[in-house]
Amino acid sequence: MRGTRTDSNRQDINRIGIGVAAGIVGLMLLAAELTLQPTAMVPVLRYRPPARTVNVVTAANPAIGFAIAPTVDSLRTAFVRVGYDLDTVRETLRPVPRLRLINLPEDLPDLTDVEARKELFLGVALPMILEVNQHVAGQRARLLHIAERLNLGQTVPEEQMAWLTRLAEEYKTVPDRIDLLLRRVDTVPVSLMLAQAAAESGWGTSRFALEGNAIFGQWTTARGKGLVPLERPEGKTYKVRAFDRLIDSFAAYLLNLNTHRAYVEFRIRRAEMRRAGRSLDGAELAGALTSYSERGQDYIDMLRGIIRVNRLQPFDKAQLGDTVVGFVYGS
């Protein structure tokens, strides 16, 4: 998988204004992003503050925010205890309980029932995908609020402008390109994230997923924290990036799709769906990921097959609930 690129160019945030023509840096970013639409006006929605984040506790000790994954059997028991069942989520959109695991169960590859293994992996991945998407949705809502104030010629408070600068740094652009930020700061369909997580990690059984929480196989440099592929060509120095927690892998994947130049077409198609008032379609947007794998169209066809066969599309409407999946240790 391709890595990300840092863009350090900045412009004076006091000059922000939708009607101000972009400078040289803006034009360079415009070309890199392959902007196809006029940028004089930014379509905005009425701002609604994001819901308050619920404190997450996933272990017997309430001070522990992340839990070391128990065995497969213990994880299944915990799911049953809170009534977490994927078929129920698919059919009734029952809220998904919150789950934060540091790692996948080590005995996941030993689960011989393929369908059971796949369901367990989806059960682990779904809450974390919803959480990282929820975070980005909150960022987008705040960004839309700022864009609306600018469109109306209103003053934006200093603390909001400081937040905008930090957001632009995170998404590898400059704060006076609100149009570009709105294209980048957006969610990814849950069905697509689940399909890629399954494909890239072998349904959670790959060495990279089990040893380094590397669900999506992102690369890093020789100096980066990661695992050396066993079949890495001689003379190559890249590694597969490793993460301290599972959720960090999902967050890094989301940021990569939202910033790397290889996925410009993905962001353009997503923005077109937004403008048309359509719900984001994971199977359709998969078609914009030809750069994700050397397999090209075969990779896209595989993702769409995973979405269809495993009935992942209903999860695009799933929501996180307040229930927390907890584990009782020492019992």
C-alpha positions, -999 to +999 in steps of 0.1 A: +000+000+000+012+035-007+023+058+021+014+095+027+031+127+018+036+158+039+028+192+024+043+219+047+033+250+026+012+274+046-004+308+039-015+335+063-048+323+079-059+359+083-063+361+045-088+332+045-119+340+024-138+320-001-137+348-027-099+353-025-081+337-054-057+309-043-020+318-044+008+298-059+006+271-032-031+269-037-027+264-075-001+236-069-025+219-045-053+224-070-033+206-097-023+178-074-059+172-064-072+173-100-100+197-091-128+194-116-153+218-101-153+256-096-142+265-061-156+300-057-184+288-034-184+260-009-216+241-003-223+240+034-248+226+058-261+239+091-236+230+118-247+206+145-222+199+173-210+163+173-224+140+200-204+139+232-179+111+231-187+084+256-159+073+279-149+039+268-140+012+293-133-023+279-119-041+309-128-050+345-107-020+357-124+012+347-091+030+344-081+008+314-092+023+281-079-005+259-080-042+266-056-070+256-076-093+235-086-125+253-090-158+235-115-164+208-139-181+232-137-153+257-144-127+230-174-147+218-187-148+254-183-111+258-203-105+226-231-127+238-231-110+272-239-076+256-262-090+229-238-081+201-247-101+170-239-090+134-271-104+119-291-083+143-271-052+133-277-060+096-314-066+100-324-041+126-296-016+128-293-022+165-265+001+178-231-015+178-214-017+212-181+000+217-149-021+217-113-012+220-088-040+217-050-035+218-046-066+195-065-095+179-069-128+197-037-148+191-057-180+185-079-164+158-060-184+130-068-216+150-105-212+145-112-238+118-147-227+111-141-202+083-175-184+086-172-182+124-137-167+120-149-142+095-178-131+117-156-127+147-131-105+127-160-084+115-173-081+150-140-068+162-134-044+133-168-029+130-169-009+163-134+005+157-143+015+121-174+033+134-153+051+160-127+065+136-154+075+112-173+092+140-142+112+148-138+124+112-175+132+109-171+155+139-142+172+123-162+176+091-192+191+110-169+217+126-152+225+093-186+230+076-195+255+104-164+275+097-170+274+060-205+287+065-194+316+086-168+325+059-194+323+032-216+347+051-187+371+057-187+365+094-157+367+117-143+333+127-131+332+164-094+329+169-096+295+185-115+282+155-089+295+132-062+278+152-081+246+150-084+250+112-047+254+109-041+222+129-067+204+107-050+215+075-017+202+088-033+168+096-048+166+062-017+177+043-029+210+029-033+246+038-060+263+058-072+287+031-082+258+008-115+251+025-128+234-007-099+210-007-103+203+031-140+195+026-130+170+000-105+153+023-121+155+057-148+129+052-158+094+062-152+062+042-181+037+038-180+011+065-186-017+040-155-007+020-133-004+051-145-038+063-138-054+029-103-039+027-095-049+063-105-085+055-086-086+022-054-070+034-052-090+067-065-124+056-095-118+079-072-110+108-049-140+104-019-124+087+015-121+104+013-083+101-021-081+117-013-104+146+022-092+154+019-055+144-018-046+144-012-038+107-046-045+093-041-027+060-005-034+052+007+002+050+043+007+043+068+027+062+105+036+057+135+017+071+136+040+101+098+036+108+082+013+133+073-018+114+078-055+104+101-066+076+082-087+050+097-122+048+097-120+010+110-084+007+131-081-025+168-078-020+180-042-017+146-029-006+143-013+029+106-007+034+087-022+062+050-029+069+040-002+094+032-015+129+008+001+154+005+000+192-033-005+190-057-020+165-077+012+162-046+032+152-043+010+121-079+019+111-072+056+118-041+056+097-058+039+068-086+065+068-061+094+068-042+078+040-073+075+017-081+111+026-047+126+018-025+106-005-023+117-041-029+081-053-065+083-041-076+117-056-102+099-078-117+083-047-121+117-031-135+132-062-162+105-066-170+108-029-175+145-032-197+140-062-219+117-042-221+143-015-231+171-039-258+148-054-272+142-019-265+105-022-254+081+006-218+070+002-217+036-016-188+013-007-191-010-037-192+020-061-164+038-044-142+007-045-139+014-082-118+044-075-091+023-057-072+009-087-040+024-072-044+006-039-031-027-053-010-038-082-039-062-091-059-033-104-094-042-116-091-077-101-086-062-067-117-040-071-137-070-082-125-089-051-135-061-028-170-059-043-172-097-040-164-095-003-190-068+002-216-088-016-209-123-003-205-112+033-235-088+033-214-058+044-236-031+028-261-028+057-232-018+080-229+015+061-259+026+082-246+012+115-242+035+145-222+032+177-242+028+209-233+034+245-229-003+255-193-014+260-179-048+254-161-057+286-141-087+298-140-103+332-105-115+339-095-141+365-129-158+365 
